[in-house]
């Protein structure tokens, strides 16, 4: 695409265009995606019985794993005798299912469309969220199973969006579109204080009921207004359809799909740069996502109400940075002042490398309430610039296989998400002190910096020669099957 490509027209008919509706629904979808994920990280603080809590036990039978306690707001709370290792197991088991559907989700979206993959995955995840309080009451194993299946559903959502972007979003607007994925951080920023308020007044179960109901409502709206391609949309204007058909390659009339060039892809340096850098960045992010409420409660000693608000600050900053950096990157690329390769490397180095330096600062100043929250907030805010860096890079180098590439990258990062909870659990289970958390921060610093260096050395923004793959029409496949 030429560097002089114009940005997508804002409005054709005086109403929202289909692309604008898609942006809104994707933004809300990723907000919801993290709401369904992080509700446990704030709720678990109140789900677990702590003998040091200044609450009065109404039914203290230690032989049972269950306690009903009087909440500070005079709400009867069901709590469980889960130790630190079990708590981190519950937080980490999400990734057991999450890792299984990353690659299949991306490829499935390329073949059958992102509308069904993203929509049905989110709907099922919302229903599982509604079942979470009941599963916890049924037993720890049931709670683990529900969280694992929740991860299984949500794992397919992230890689599914890139194939949709290749059909709807012009290349020079894609960084901005990718910032919608960082609305996950905005979702966490909104969910944390809301859930903190709900838990304080109605009990921890309300956090799951609230997010689950919102998820079901969003899923119904998604299927009503979103379609895989402009050609399939029943309400798109002729002007908008013609514009998109002109600036984007549309394959809605093909009889089949492209076969993945696995060998070329697995031997590609730019592909591995995306995979490794994404794994390093998300390892750090998931560590904070899952552990920040616990750190705030156990090390910084904030109350549950303040916990939810303070935990939300880094996520809000991350989304705002993602949006600003994406607009800047698209503007620099469109004007020709930066090539796509230079833009991806510059913003990735900033977004992944600098948080590594800040984690070193956290290791030395993280015991102080003000310094600790400031460093966490700044580090995650800066990390939002990945939307202008590696996050959408698969669309640059191989748009037809962007879902598969992102699925590969998120598979590795999913292992990192589980590893982070295991790491923190092992380091703090017997000695939950700031000294042990310093080890966590040193590990995060090294991981962030290593990830940034890999992309700077091996990343690329150029279309790869293998990116067109091999066409396999369905009729040809059928004839081959008949003659086999």
C-alpha positions in Angstrom: 0.0 0.0 0.0 1.4 3.4 -0.9 2.5 5.7 1.9 0.1 8.3 0.7 -2.9 6.1 1.4 -5.7 8.1 2.9 -7.2 7.2 6.3 -10.5 5.5 6.3 -13.4 8.0 5.8 -15.1 8.8 9.0 -18.7 8.9 7.8 -20.5 8.2 4.6 -24.2 8.7 5.4 -24.4 10.8 8.6 -24.5 7.6 10.7 -21.9 5.2 12.0 -20.2 3.2 9.3 -19.8 -0.5 9.6 -16.1 -0.1 10.3 -16.8 2.3 13.1 -19.4 -0.2 14.6 -16.8 -3.0 14.3 -14.2 -0.8 16.2 -16.7 -0.2 18.9 -17.7 -3.8 19.3 -14.1 -5.0 19.3 -13.2 -2.4 21.9 -16.1 -3.5 24.1 -15.3 -7.1 23.4 -11.8 -6.9 24.7 -12.9 -4.8 27.7 -15.2 -7.7 28.5 -12.5 -10.3 27.7 -10.4 -9.0 30.6 -13.4 -8.4 32.8 -14.2 -12.1 32.7 -10.6 -12.8 33.5 -9.6 -10.4 36.2 -12.8 -10.6 38.3 -11.2 -13.5 40.1 -7.9 -11.6 40.9 -9.9 -9.1 43.0 -12.6 -11.5 44.3 -10.1 -14.1 45.5 -8.9 -11.7 48.2 -12.3 -12.0 49.8 -13.0 -15.6 48.8 -10.2 -17.0 51.0 -10.6 -17.2 54.7 -7.8 -15.4 56.6 -7.6 -16.0 60.3 -6.1 -12.5 60.7 -9.2 -10.8 59.2 -11.1 -8.7 61.7 -14.3 -10.6 61.0 -16.4 -12.8 63.2 -16.7 -16.4 62.1 -20.3 -17.5 62.3 -19.4 -21.1 61.4 -15.8 -21.9 62.1 -15.4 -25.6 61.4 -11.8 -26.1 60.2 -12.5 -29.6 59.1 -14.7 -28.1 56.3 -13.1 -26.1 53.5 -15.9 -23.6 53.9 -16.5 -20.7 56.2 -19.4 -18.2 56.4 -18.1 -15.0 57.9 -19.5 -11.6 58.7 -18.2 -9.1 56.1 -17.1 -5.7 57.2 -20.2 -4.3 55.6 -22.4 -6.8 57.5 -22.7 -9.1 54.5 -22.5 -12.8 55.1 -19.5 -14.1 53.1 -18.8 -17.6 52.1 -15.1 -18.2 52.3 -12.7 -21.1 51.7 -9.7 -22.4 53.5 -7.4 -22.4 50.4 -3.7 -21.9 51.0 -1.3 -19.7 49.0 -0.4 -22.6 46.7 -4.1 -23.4 46.0 -4.9 -19.8 45.4 -2.1 -19.5 42.8 -3.2 -22.8 41.3 -6.7 -21.4 40.8 -5.3 -18.2 39.3 -3.0 -20.2 37.0 -5.3 -23.0 35.8 -6.9 -20.5 33.4 -3.9 -20.8 31.2 -4.2 -24.6 31.0 -7.2 -24.1 28.8 -6.0 -20.8 27.3 -2.9 -22.4 25.7 -4.9 -25.1 24.0 -7.0 -22.8 21.7 -4.6 -20.0 20.8 -3.3 -21.6 17.6 -6.6 -23.4 16.6 -8.5 -20.2 17.3 -6.4 -18.2 14.9 -6.5 -20.7 12.1 -10.2 -21.4 12.6 -10.9 -17.7 12.2 -8.9 -17.6 9.0 -11.0 -20.5 7.6 -14.6 -20.0 9.0 -14.4 -16.4 10.0 -13.7 -14.4 13.2 -17.4 -13.6 13.8 -18.3 -17.0 15.0 -15.0 -17.8 16.8 -14.9 -14.6 18.8 -18.6 -14.4 19.4 -19.3 -18.0 20.6 -16.1 -18.1 22.6 -17.1 -15.0 24.5 -20.7 -16.2 25.0 -19.5 -19.5 26.5 -17.0 -17.7 28.7 -19.8 -15.5 30.0 -21.9 -18.4 30.9 -19.0 -20.1 32.7 -18.4 -16.9 34.7 -22.0 -17.1 35.9 -21.3 -20.6 37.1 -18.1 -19.7 39.0 -19.7 -19.1 42.5 -21.6 -22.4 42.3 -18.5 -24.2 41.2 -16.5 -22.8 44.2 -19.3 -24.0 46.5 -19.2 -27.5 44.9 -15.5 -27.8 45.7 -12.0 -26.6 44.8 -11.7 -29.0 41.9 -14.9 -27.7 40.3 -13.6 -24.1 40.6 -10.4 -25.1 38.9 -12.3 -26.9 36.1 -14.5 -23.9 35.4 -11.6 -21.5 35.3 -9.7 -23.9 33.0 -12.7 -24.1 30.5 -13.0 -20.3 30.8 -9.4 -20.1 29.6 -10.2 -22.6 26.8 -12.9 -20.3 25.5 -11.1 -17.0 25.8 -7.9 -18.4 24.3 -9.5 -18.4 20.8 -10.6 -14.8 20.9 -7.3 -12.9 20.6 -5.9 -14.4 17.4 -9.3 -14.4 15.8 -9.4 -10.6 15.5 -6.4 -10.3 13.2 -8.0 -12.2 10.3 -11.0 -9.9 10.6 -8.7 -6.8 10.5 -7.3 -8.0 7.2 -10.8 -7.9 5.7 -12.0 -4.6 7.2 -9.1 -2.3 8.1 -6.8 -0.6 5.6 -3.1 -1.2 6.3 -2.3 2.4 7.4 -5.1 2.3 10.0 -4.3 -1.0 11.5 -2.1 0.2 14.5 -5.1 2.2 15.7 -7.4 -0.8 15.2 -5.0 -3.0 17.2 -5.3 -0.5 20.1 -8.8 -1.9 20.5 -7.2 -5.1 21.8 -5.6 -3.0 24.5 -9.1 -2.1 25.6 -8.6 -5.3 27.6 -6.6 -3.0 29.9 -9.4 -0.5 30.0 -11.7 -3.4 30.9 -9.5 -4.3 33.8 -9.3 -0.6 34.8 -13.1 -0.4 35.0 -13.7 -3.9 36.4 -11.3 -3.6 39.3 -13.0 -0.7 41.1 -16.5 -1.8 40.2 -15.9 -5.3 41.5 -14.2 -3.8 44.6 -17.3 -1.8 45.3 -19.7 -4.8 44.6 -17.7 -7.1 46.8 -17.6 -4.6 49.6 -21.4 -4.2 49.6 -22.8 -7.4 48.1 -20.2 -10.1 48.5 -17.6 -11.6 46.2 -20.2 -13.6 44.2 -21.6 -10.4 42.8 -18.4 -9.7 40.8 -19.0 -12.9 38.7 -22.7 -12.3 38.3 -22.2 -8.7 37.1 -19.4 -9.5 34.5 -21.2 -12.7 33.3 -24.5 -10.9 32.6 -22.7 -8.1 30.7 -20.9 -10.7 28.7 -24.1 -12.4 27.5 -25.6 -9.0 26.5 -22.5 -8.1 24.5 -22.6 -11.5 22.7 -26.1 -11.0 21.5 -25.2 -7.5 20.2 -22.0 -8.9 18.5 -24.0 -11.4 16.3 -26.5 -8.7 15.4 -24.1 -6.1 14.1 -20.8 -7.7 13.1 -20.0 -9.7 10.0 -16.8 -11.3 8.7 -16.4 -9.3 5.4 -17.9 -6.2 3.8 -19.5 -8.5 1.2 -21.4 -10.4 3.9 -22.8 -7.4 5.8 -26.5 -6.9 5.0 -26.6 -3.2 6.0 -23.4 -1.8 4.7 -23.7 1.1 2.2 -22.6 0.7 -1.4 -20.1 3.5 -0.9 -18.4 1.9 2.1 -18.4 -1.5 0.5 -16.8 -0.2 -2.7 -14.2 1.8 -0.8 -13.2 -1.3 1.2 -13.1 -3.5 -1.8 -10.8 -1.0 -3.5 -8.3 -0.6 -0.7 -8.3 -4.2 0.6 -7.9 -7.6 -1.0 -11.2 -9.4 -0.5 -11.4 -13.2 -0.9 -15.0 -13.8 -0.1 -15.6 -15.3 -3.5 -12.9 -17.9 -3.2 -13.9 -21.5 -3.2 -11.3 -22.4 -0.6 -8.6 -21.1 1.6 -4.8 -20.8 1.7 -2.8 -23.6 3.1 -0.3 -22.5 5.8 3.3 -22.6 4.6 4.4 -24.1 7.9 8.1 -24.7 7.0 8.7 -21.2 5.7 6.8 -19.7 8.6 8.7 -21.7 11.3 12.0 -20.7 9.6 11.2 -17.0 9.5 13.2 -14.7 11.7 10.4 -12.0 11.8 7.8 -14.6 12.9 10.0 -15.8 15.8 10.7 -12.1 16.7 7.0 -11.7 17.2 6.6 -14.9 19.1 9.5 -14.4 21.5 8.8 -10.7 22.1 5.1 -11.3 22.7 5.9 -14.1 25.1 8.3 -11.9 27.1 5.9 -8.9 27.2 2.9 -10.9 28.2 4.8 -12.8 30.8 5.4 -9.5 32.6 1.9 -8.3 32.0 0.2 -11.4 33.3 2.4 -11.4 36.4 1.1 -8.0 37.2 -2.5 -8.8 36.2 -2.7 -11.8 38.4 -0.6 -10.7 41.3 -1.1 -6.9 41.7 -4.2 -7.1 44.0 -2.4 -9.7 46.2 0.7 -7.6 46.4 -1.3 -4.5 47.2 -3.1 -6.3 50.0 -0.3 -8.4 51.5 2.8 -6.1 51.0 1.3 -2.6 50.7 -1.6 -3.3 53.1 -4.4 -1.4 51.3 -8.1 -2.2 52.0 -10.3 -4.1 49.5 -12.0 -0.8 48.4 -8.7 0.9 47.7 -7.3 -2.3 46.3 -9.8 -2.3 43.4 -9.1 1.3 42.6 -5.3 1.2 42.8 -5.2 -2.1 40.8 -7.1 -0.4 38.0 -4.6 2.5 37.5 -2.0 0.6 35.4 -4.7 -0.8 33.1 -6.2 2.6 32.4 -2.8 4.1 31.7 -2.0 1.2 29.3 -5.0 1.7 27.2 -4.5 5.5 26.9 -0.9 4.9 25.8 -2.0 2.2 23.4 -4.4 4.6 21.7 -2.0 7.5 21.6 1.0 5.5 20.3 -1.1 3.8 17.6 -2.4 7.1 16.3 1.1 8.4 16.2 2.6 5.3 14.5 -0.1 5.3 11.8 0.5 9.0 11.2 4.3 8.5 10.9 3.9 5.6 8.6 1.3 7.3 6.4 3.4 10.4 6.0 6.5 8.4 5.1 8.6 9.7 8.0 9.0 6.2 9.3 8.9 2.9 7.4 6.7 0.1 8.8 9.8 -1.8 10.0 11.3 1.3 11.8 8.0 2.1 13.4 7.5 -1.5 14.7 11.0 -1.7 16.1 11.0 1.8 17.7 7.7 1.3 19.5 8.5 -2.2 20.6 11.8 -1.2 22.0 10.0 1.6 24.0 7.0 -0.5 25.1 8.9 -3.7 26.1 12.4 -2.5 27.0 11.6 0.5 29.3 9.3 -1.5 31.6 12.3 -3.8 32.2 14.2 -0.9 33.5 11.3 0.1 35.7 11.0 -3.4 37.2 14.6 -2.9 38.4 13.4 0.3 40.1 10.5 -1.6 41.6 13.0 -4.1 43.1 14.6 -1.3 45.1 11.7 1.1 45.8 8.7 -1.2 45.7 8.3 -1.4 49.5 7.1 2.2 49.5 3.4 2.6 48.8 3.7 5.7 46.6 6.8 4.7 44.7 5.5 1.1 44.1 2.1 2.2 42.7 3.8 4.9 40.6 6.3 2.4 39.1 3.6 -0.2 38.4 1.4 2.4 36.7 4.1 3.9 34.6 5.5 0.5 33.5 2.2 -0.9 32.4 1.2 2.4 30.8 4.3 2.4 28.6 3.7 -1.3 27.7 0.5 -0.2 26.0 2.6 1.1 23.0 3.0 -2.6 21.9 -0.1 -1.9 19.7 2.1 0.3 17.5 4.9 -2.2 17.8 4.9 -6.0 17.5 1.2 -6.7 18.3 -0.2 -6.2 14.8 3.1 -7.1 13.1 1.6 -10.3 11.7 -0.7 -8.2 9.5 2.4 -6.5 8.0 4.4 -9.6 7.2 1.7 -12.1 6.3 -1.9 -10.8 6.5 -3.4 -14.1 5.3 -1.8 -16.0 8.2 -1.9 -13.2 10.8 -4.3 -15.3 13.0 -2.0 -18.3 12.9 1.1 -16.2 13.8 -0.7 -14.5 16.6 -2.0 -17.9 17.8 1.6 -19.2 17.9 2.8 -16.2 19.8 -0.1 -16.3 22.3 0.5 -20.0 22.9 4.0 -19.2 24.2 2.7 -16.3 26.2 0.0 -18.5 27.7 2.7 -20.8 29.1 4.3 -17.7 30.4 1.0 -16.7 32.1 0.8 -20.0 33.9 4.6 -19.9 34.7 4.2 -16.5 36.3 1.6 -17.7 38.8 3.6 -20.8 39.5 6.7 -18.7 40.0 5.1 -16.2 42.4 3.4 -19.1 44.3 6.6 -21.0 44.8 8.6 -17.9 45.8 6.0 -16.6 48.3 4.1 -19.6 49.6 6.3 -19.9 52.8 7.7 -16.4 53.0 5.4 -13.8 51.5 7.8 -10.8 52.1 9.1 -7.9 50.0 12.5 -9.7 49.8 10.8 -12.6 47.9 9.0 -10.1 45.7 12.3 -8.5 44.8 13.3 -11.8 43.1 10.1 -11.6 41.0 10.9 -8.0 39.9 14.5 -9.0 38.9 13.1 -11.8 36.8 10.6 -9.5 35.1 13.3 -7.0 34.3 15.5 -9.5 32.5 12.5 -10.9 30.6 11.3 -7.6 29.4 14.7 -6.4 28.2 15.5 -9.7 26.4 12.2 -9.6 24.6 12.8 -6.0 23.3 16.3 -6.9 22.0 15.1 -9.9 20.1 12.5 -7.8 18.1 15.0 -4.9 17.5 17.5 -7.4 16.0 15.1 -9.7 14.0 11.8 -8.0 13.6 10.5 -6.7 10.2 7.6 -4.8 8.8 8.0 -6.1 5.2 5.6 -8.5 3.5 7.3 -11.9 3.5 7.7 -13.8 0.2 5.9 -16.9 1.6 2.9 -14.9 2.8 0.6 -15.8 -0.1 0.7 -19.5 0.8 -0.8 -22.1 -1.5 -4.4 -21.9 -2.7 -6.4 -25.1 -2.1 -9.9 -24.8 -3.7 -12.5 -26.9 -2.0 -13.6 -28.5 -5.3 -10.0 -29.6 -5.9 -9.8 -31.0 -2.4 -13.0 -32.9 -3.0 -11.8 -34.4 -6.3 -8.5 -35.4 -4.6 -10.5 -37.1 -1.8 -12.6 -39.0 -4.4 -9.5 -40.3 -6.3 -7.6 -41.2 -3.2 
